[in-house]
Amino acid sequence: MQFVHLLRLGWELRGLGVSTSLVLPATGRPVLELMPAGRARVRVMAVRRGRDWVFTWRPWWARPWRRGECVWAGADNAADVIVSTVIA
């Protein structure tokens, strides 16, 4: 399910003009790497939260559930939220 959510998000972000790359490590979780022009790369992870999934762009050691640092994966505007929060 992580892969499916990240793939869908990648396509939505590409539609908004953001370059993305799906990283599938040999060990560990898949991540979606955002490569905004002239900015540092941002890694977005899909994480299970209860019965739902969220996208988070915080490092794994940070507290990922603070406002503005995650968005529900099922949200219709998840790509827009990520662009406005992370890239803008």
Rosetta constraint file for C-alpha pairs under 8 A:
AtomPair CA 1 CA 5 HARMONIC 6.18 0.50
AtomPair CA 2 CA 6 HARMONIC 6.12 0.50
AtomPair CA 2 CA 30 HARMONIC 7.08 0.50
AtomPair CA 2 CA 45 HARMONIC 7.95 0.50
AtomPair CA 2 CA 46 HARMONIC 5.38 0.50
AtomPair CA 2 CA 47 HARMONIC 7.21 0.50
AtomPair CA 3 CA 7 HARMONIC 5.95 0.50
AtomPair CA 3 CA 30 HARMONIC 6.59 0.50
AtomPair CA 4 CA 8 HARMONIC 6.20 0.50
AtomPair CA 5 CA 9 HARMONIC 6.18 0.50
AtomPair CA 5 CA 46 HARMONIC 6.81 0.50
AtomPair CA 5 CA 73 HARMONIC 6.73 0.50
AtomPair CA 6 CA 10 HARMONIC 6.00 0.50
AtomPair CA 6 CA 22 HARMONIC 7.45 0.50
AtomPair CA 6 CA 31 HARMONIC 7.10 0.50
AtomPair CA 6 CA 32 HARMONIC 6.09 0.50
AtomPair CA 6 CA 45 HARMONIC 7.46 0.50
AtomPair CA 6 CA 46 HARMONIC 6.58 0.50
AtomPair CA 7 CA 11 HARMONIC 6.43 0.50
AtomPair CA 7 CA 22 HARMONIC 7.21 0.50
AtomPair CA 7 CA 32 HARMONIC 7.92 0.50
AtomPair CA 8 CA 12 HARMONIC 6.36 0.50
AtomPair CA 9 CA 13 HARMONIC 6.08 0.50
AtomPair CA 9 CA 78 HARMONIC 7.63 0.50
AtomPair CA 9 CA 79 HARMONIC 6.29 0.50
AtomPair CA 10 CA 14 HARMONIC 6.11 0.50
AtomPair CA 10 CA 20 HARMONIC 6.06 0.50
AtomPair CA 10 CA 21 HARMONIC 7.50 0.50
AtomPair CA 10 CA 22 HARMONIC 7.54 0.50
AtomPair CA 10 CA 32 HARMONIC 6.96 0.50
AtomPair CA 11 CA 15 HARMONIC 6.29 0.50
AtomPair CA 12 CA 16 HARMONIC 6.63 0.50
AtomPair CA 12 CA 79 HARMONIC 6.09 0.50
AtomPair CA 13 CA 17 HARMONIC 6.50 0.50
AtomPair CA 13 CA 18 HARMONIC 5.39 0.50
AtomPair CA 13 CA 19 HARMONIC 7.46 0.50
AtomPair CA 13 CA 20 HARMONIC 7.37 0.50
AtomPair CA 13 CA 79 HARMONIC 5.68 0.50
AtomPair CA 13 CA 80 HARMONIC 7.92 0.50
AtomPair CA 13 CA 83 HARMONIC 7.83 0.50
AtomPair CA 14 CA 18 HARMONIC 4.97 0.50
AtomPair CA 14 CA 19 HARMONIC 5.93 0.50
AtomPair CA 14 CA 20 HARMONIC 6.78 0.50
AtomPair CA 18 CA 34 HARMONIC 6.89 0.50
AtomPair CA 18 CA 35 HARMONIC 6.84 0.50
AtomPair CA 18 CA 36 HARMONIC 5.97 0.50
AtomPair CA 19 CA 34 HARMONIC 5.98 0.50
AtomPair CA 19 CA 35 HARMONIC 5.21 0.50
AtomPair CA 19 CA 36 HARMONIC 6.33 0.50
AtomPair CA 20 CA 32 HARMONIC 6.69 0.50
AtomPair CA 20 CA 33 HARMONIC 5.50 0.50
AtomPair CA 20 CA 34 HARMONIC 4.61 0.50
AtomPair CA 20 CA 35 HARMONIC 5.88 0.50
AtomPair CA 21 CA 32 HARMONIC 5.79 0.50
AtomPair CA 21 CA 33 HARMONIC 5.09 0.50
AtomPair CA 21 CA 34 HARMONIC 6.67 0.50
AtomPair CA 21 CA 35 HARMONIC 7.92 0.50
AtomPair CA 22 CA 30 HARMONIC 7.19 0.50
AtomPair CA 22 CA 31 HARMONIC 6.04 0.50
AtomPair CA 22 CA 32 HARMONIC 4.59 0.50
AtomPair CA 22 CA 33 HARMONIC 6.19 0.50
AtomPair CA 23 CA 30 HARMONIC 5.62 0.50
AtomPair CA 23 CA 31 HARMONIC 5.29 0.50
AtomPair CA 23 CA 32 HARMONIC 6.04 0.50
AtomPair CA 23 CA 33 HARMONIC 6.94 0.50
AtomPair CA 24 CA 29 HARMONIC 7.21 0.50
AtomPair CA 24 CA 30 HARMONIC 4.74 0.50
AtomPair CA 24 CA 31 HARMONIC 6.89 0.50
AtomPair CA 25 CA 29 HARMONIC 6.91 0.50
AtomPair CA 25 CA 30 HARMONIC 6.36 0.50
AtomPair CA 29 CA 45 HARMONIC 7.82 0.50
AtomPair CA 30 CA 45 HARMONIC 7.11 0.50
AtomPair CA 31 CA 43 HARMONIC 6.17 0.50
AtomPair CA 31 CA 44 HARMONIC 5.66 0.50
AtomPair CA 31 CA 45 HARMONIC 4.98 0.50
AtomPair CA 31 CA 46 HARMONIC 7.40 0.50
AtomPair CA 32 CA 43 HARMONIC 5.65 0.50
AtomPair CA 32 CA 44 HARMONIC 5.09 0.50
AtomPair CA 32 CA 45 HARMONIC 6.50 0.50
AtomPair CA 33 CA 41 HARMONIC 6.52 0.50
AtomPair CA 33 CA 42 HARMONIC 5.66 0.50
AtomPair CA 33 CA 43 HARMONIC 4.52 0.50
AtomPair CA 33 CA 44 HARMONIC 6.28 0.50
AtomPair CA 34 CA 41 HARMONIC 5.59 0.50
AtomPair CA 34 CA 42 HARMONIC 5.09 0.50
AtomPair CA 34 CA 43 HARMONIC 6.26 0.50
AtomPair CA 34 CA 44 HARMONIC 7.58 0.50
AtomPair CA 35 CA 39 HARMONIC 7.26 0.50
AtomPair CA 35 CA 40 HARMONIC 7.04 0.50
AtomPair CA 35 CA 41 HARMONIC 4.90 0.50
AtomPair CA 35 CA 42 HARMONIC 6.79 0.50
AtomPair CA 36 CA 40 HARMONIC 7.19 0.50
AtomPair CA 36 CA 41 HARMONIC 6.80 0.50
AtomPair CA 36 CA 87 HARMONIC 6.86 0.50
AtomPair CA 42 CA 57 HARMONIC 6.91 0.50
AtomPair CA 42 CA 86 HARMONIC 7.81 0.50
AtomPair CA 43 CA 57 HARMONIC 5.74 0.50
AtomPair CA 44 CA 55 HARMONIC 6.32 0.50
AtomPair CA 44 CA 56 HARMONIC 5.56 0.50
AtomPair CA 44 CA 57 HARMONIC 4.46 0.50
AtomPair CA 44 CA 58 HARMONIC 7.73 0.50
AtomPair CA 45 CA 55 HARMONIC 5.54 0.50
AtomPair CA 45 CA 56 HARMONIC 5.40 0.50
AtomPair CA 45 CA 57 HARMONIC 6.30 0.50
AtomPair CA 46 CA 53 HARMONIC 6.43 0.50
AtomPair CA 46 CA 54 HARMONIC 5.63 0.50
AtomPair CA 46 CA 55 HARMONIC 4.63 0.50
AtomPair CA 46 CA 56 HARMONIC 6.53 0.50
AtomPair CA 46 CA 73 HARMONIC 7.48 0.50
AtomPair CA 47 CA 53 HARMONIC 5.56 0.50
AtomPair CA 47 CA 54 HARMONIC 5.41 0.50
AtomPair CA 47 CA 55 HARMONIC 6.35 0.50
AtomPair CA 47 CA 56 HARMONIC 7.26 0.50
AtomPair CA 48 CA 52 HARMONIC 5.93 0.50
AtomPair CA 48 CA 53 HARMONIC 4.46 0.50
AtomPair CA 48 CA 54 HARMONIC 6.41 0.50
AtomPair CA 49 CA 53 HARMONIC 5.47 0.50
AtomPair CA 49 CA 54 HARMONIC 6.62 0.50
AtomPair CA 52 CA 72 HARMONIC 7.62 0.50
AtomPair CA 52 CA 73 HARMONIC 7.75 0.50
AtomPair CA 53 CA 72 HARMONIC 6.12 0.50
AtomPair CA 53 CA 73 HARMONIC 5.34 0.50
AtomPair CA 53 CA 74 HARMONIC 7.30 0.50
AtomPair CA 54 CA 70 HARMONIC 6.39 0.50
AtomPair CA 54 CA 71 HARMONIC 5.49 0.50
AtomPair CA 54 CA 72 HARMONIC 4.24 0.50
AtomPair CA 54 CA 73 HARMONIC 4.66 0.50
AtomPair CA 54 CA 74 HARMONIC 7.83 0.50
AtomPair CA 55 CA 70 HARMONIC 5.45 0.50
AtomPair CA 55 CA 71 HARMONIC 5.37 0.50
AtomPair CA 55 CA 72 HARMONIC 6.18 0.50
AtomPair CA 55 CA 73 HARMONIC 5.65 0.50
AtomPair CA 56 CA 64 HARMONIC 6.60 0.50
AtomPair CA 56 CA 69 HARMONIC 6.03 0.50
AtomPair CA 56 CA 70 HARMONIC 4.35 0.50
AtomPair CA 56 CA 71 HARMONIC 6.73 0.50
AtomPair CA 57 CA 69 HARMONIC 6.45 0.50
AtomPair CA 57 CA 70 HARMONIC 6.78 0.50
AtomPair CA 58 CA 62 HARMONIC 6.21 0.50
AtomPair CA 58 CA 63 HARMONIC 7.72 0.50
AtomPair CA 58 CA 64 HARMONIC 5.97 0.50
AtomPair CA 58 CA 69 HARMONIC 6.46 0.50
AtomPair CA 58 CA 70 HARMONIC 7.96 0.50
AtomPair CA 59 CA 64 HARMONIC 7.90 0.50
AtomPair CA 60 CA 64 HARMONIC 7.70 0.50
AtomPair CA 64 CA 69 HARMONIC 6.44 0.50
AtomPair CA 64 CA 70 HARMONIC 6.82 0.50
AtomPair CA 65 CA 69 HARMONIC 6.67 0.50
AtomPair CA 65 CA 70 HARMONIC 6.43 0.50
AtomPair CA 66 CA 70 HARMONIC 7.30 0.50
AtomPair CA 68 CA 85 HARMONIC 6.99 0.50
AtomPair CA 71 CA 75 HARMONIC 7.43 0.50
AtomPair CA 71 CA 78 HARMONIC 6.19 0.50
AtomPair CA 71 CA 81 HARMONIC 7.34 0.50
AtomPair CA 71 CA 82 HARMONIC 7.70 0.50
AtomPair CA 72 CA 78 HARMONIC 6.87 0.50
AtomPair CA 73 CA 78 HARMONIC 6.45 0.50
AtomPair CA 74 CA 78 HARMONIC 7.46 0.50
AtomPair CA 77 CA 81 HARMONIC 6.18 0.50
AtomPair CA 78 CA 82 HARMONIC 6.23 0.50
AtomPair CA 79 CA 83 HARMONIC 6.16 0.50
AtomPair CA 80 CA 84 HARMONIC 6.10 0.50
AtomPair CA 81 CA 85 HARMONIC 5.97 0.50
AtomPair CA 82 CA 86 HARMONIC 5.55 0.50
AtomPair CA 82 CA 87 HARMONIC 7.37 0.50
AtomPair CA 83 CA 87 HARMONIC 5.08 0.50
AtomPair CA 83 CA 88 HARMONIC 6.36 0.50
AtomPair CA 84 CA 88 HARMONIC 5.02 0.50
